Amino acid sequence: TNDSPSLFKRPTKPEMTQPRWEYTNKYLADLFPEDSVLSNLREDAHTEKFPNIMISTPVGRLLTLFTSMTSAKFVVEVGTLGGYSGICLARGLAPNGRLLCIEKSEKYCTFAR
């Protein structure tokens, strides 16, 4: 019934608001800090004036986790930019796994290699 105590009402679905996302992202970034390989790549991409659209460190960790959870042997990445997400995907590949990166820009492709 509609007059049931609030303890028994279904909780509303929490929304991922911008402040909640920023808090969660910071928490995960503190929990899983960026290693030197990815940090250097990010700095080099910034020096080359690449667009600021690289994934965050926590999202990279998720890519590694998802790839490893599926025991992926082959992954295709469309749009490589600097290679940050490609490294994260490759880290989760099964032994002898392969990553195929497809990138339209010669500049980004050369940088990622």
C-alpha positions as CSV (number, residue, x, y, z in Angstrom):
1,T,0.0,0.0,0.0
2,N,1.0,3.6,-0.4
3,D,0.9,4.2,3.4
4,S,3.7,1.7,4.2
5,P,6.6,2.9,6.3
6,S,9.5,4.4,4.5
7,L,11.7,1.5,5.5
8,F,9.9,-0.7,3.1
9,K,9.6,1.7,0.2
10,R,11.8,1.0,-2.8
11,P,14.9,3.3,-2.8
12,T,15.0,5.6,-5.8
13,K,17.7,4.9,-8.3
14,P,20.8,7.1,-7.5
15,E,21.8,9.3,-10.3
16,M,25.4,9.7,-11.5
17,T,25.5,13.5,-11.1
18,Q,28.6,15.5,-12.0
19,P,29.7,15.9,-8.4
20,R,29.2,12.2,-7.7
21,W,31.2,11.3,-10.8
22,E,34.0,13.7,-9.8
23,Y,34.1,12.2,-6.3
24,T,34.1,8.6,-7.6
25,N,36.7,9.3,-10.2
26,K,39.0,11.0,-7.6
27,Y,38.5,8.1,-5.2
28,L,39.5,5.6,-7.8
29,A,42.4,7.6,-9.1
30,D,43.7,7.8,-5.5
31,L,43.2,4.1,-5.0
32,F,44.8,3.1,-8.3
33,P,47.4,5.8,-9.2
34,E,48.6,6.2,-12.7
35,D,51.9,4.3,-13.4
36,S,54.9,6.0,-14.9
37,V,54.3,4.6,-18.4
38,L,50.8,6.0,-18.7
39,S,51.8,9.2,-16.9
40,N,54.7,9.8,-19.3
41,L,52.4,9.0,-22.3
42,R,49.8,11.5,-21.0
43,E,52.5,14.2,-20.6
44,D,54.0,13.6,-24.1
45,A,50.5,13.7,-25.7
46,H,49.9,17.1,-23.9
47,T,53.3,18.3,-25.2
48,E,52.3,17.3,-28.7
49,K,49.0,19.3,-28.2
50,F,46.7,16.3,-28.6
51,P,43.1,16.9,-27.8
52,N,42.3,16.5,-24.1
53,I,40.1,13.5,-24.7
54,M,42.2,10.7,-23.3
55,I,40.5,8.4,-20.8
56,S,41.0,8.8,-17.1
57,T,43.2,6.5,-15.1
58,P,40.3,4.8,-13.4
59,V,38.6,4.2,-16.8
60,G,41.9,2.7,-18.0
61,R,41.9,0.4,-15.1
62,L,38.4,-0.7,-15.9
63,L,39.4,-1.5,-19.5
64,T,42.2,-3.7,-18.2
65,L,39.8,-5.4,-15.8
66,F,37.1,-6.0,-18.4
67,T,39.6,-7.3,-20.9
68,S,41.2,-9.7,-18.4
69,M,37.8,-10.8,-17.1
70,T,36.8,-12.0,-20.5
71,S,40.2,-13.7,-21.2
72,A,40.2,-11.8,-24.5
73,K,42.7,-13.0,-27.0
74,F,42.0,-10.3,-29.6
75,V,40.8,-6.8,-29.2
76,V,40.1,-4.1,-31.8
77,E,40.4,-0.4,-30.8
78,V,38.9,2.1,-33.1
79,G,40.5,5.5,-32.6
80,T,43.8,5.3,-30.9
81,L,44.8,8.9,-30.3
82,G,48.0,8.6,-28.1
83,G,47.6,4.9,-27.3
84,Y,46.6,5.2,-23.6
85,S,43.5,3.1,-23.8
86,G,45.3,0.6,-26.1
87,I,48.0,0.0,-23.4
88,C,45.2,-0.5,-20.9
89,L,43.4,-3.0,-23.2
90,A,46.7,-4.8,-24.0
91,R,47.5,-5.2,-20.3
92,G,44.4,-7.3,-19.8
93,L,44.8,-9.5,-22.8
94,A,45.4,-13.3,-22.4
95,P,48.9,-14.5,-23.0
96,N,49.9,-14.2,-26.7
97,G,46.8,-11.9,-27.1
98,R,46.7,-9.3,-29.9
99,L,45.5,-5.7,-30.0
100,L,44.6,-4.2,-33.4
101,C,44.4,-0.4,-33.3
102,I,42.7,1.5,-36.1
103,E,43.6,5.2,-36.3
104,K,42.8,7.6,-39.2
105,S,45.4,10.2,-38.2
106,E,49.0,9.4,-39.3
107,K,50.3,11.7,-36.5
108,Y,48.4,9.8,-33.8
109,C,49.3,6.5,-35.3
110,T,53.0,7.3,-35.3
111,F,52.9,8.7,-31.8
112,A,51.1,5.5,-30.4
113,R,53.7,3.2,-32.0
